Amino acid sequence: MRVILSIISALIISSSALYAQESEPKEDNLYDGGDLNQWVLPENNVFWSSKDGSLWAVSDAKKTGSILWTKNSYKDFIIQLDFKFGKGTVDSGIFMRGDDEKNAQIQIGESGSLKRDMTGSPYIPKLSYPVEAEGVKELLKMNDWNTMKAMAVGNTYTAWLNGVKVMTYTLKDANLEGPIGLQLHPNRDMSIQFKNITAVTIK
């Protein structure tokens, strides 16, 4: 009997360990200053480049704009990155699981429609900015590096700027899986840098 109980206990412990391993958060190093292997570069890419330890997004002469998508898709996740404004009127952001009307983009920089900075606020196609991030003016460094953390859990989005929570928003009927994208807005003459980009899968 003792032998049987020992075997059962060992099986339970092994199963628990396996479940714990499967349920642990998974971190993807999307950009550490090197190559762009985790991303799908656009055809005839003239927008995105890695140099001096930073991922650069720079408008072309025609101000075409571009979105840099991850190769992987994500469900519940946290993305964290550092960004620094460059030249021109910077209008960028992080697409959370796609770019249609069922997705939120966490804004970085000036809104083209509102003509003012909306960093940390969610932009939803057809809804514009349903809520505005709070306290950003005091937190945002215009001439230095900033840290943005954005989380998507189910249909709720949360954003932190330089370690401070600035926004929570729930989108009805949101897409619950898709790639992460970085935006270089069309019709802008601008540049922006990113570095230290990681995505952590929550489950």
BELDA-V704094 format. One line per field, one symbol per residue. psi: psi as a letter, one per 20 degrees, with the letter a starting at -180 (. if undefined). A space follows every 50 residues. Layout:
psi = ???
This chain:
psi = ghgghgggggggggggggggghiqqpppnhpkicrkijqoqqqlojhpqo qkjqopopqrhilhrqpoqqhqqqeprppprqqpqcraopnaropnkaka ikqqpoqobpphhikrpkpiqppppiicnhrpqqjhhhhpohkrqqpppp poockppqqpplippiqpppppkqpjqrrpqppoprkqnrqqqqrloqpo ph.
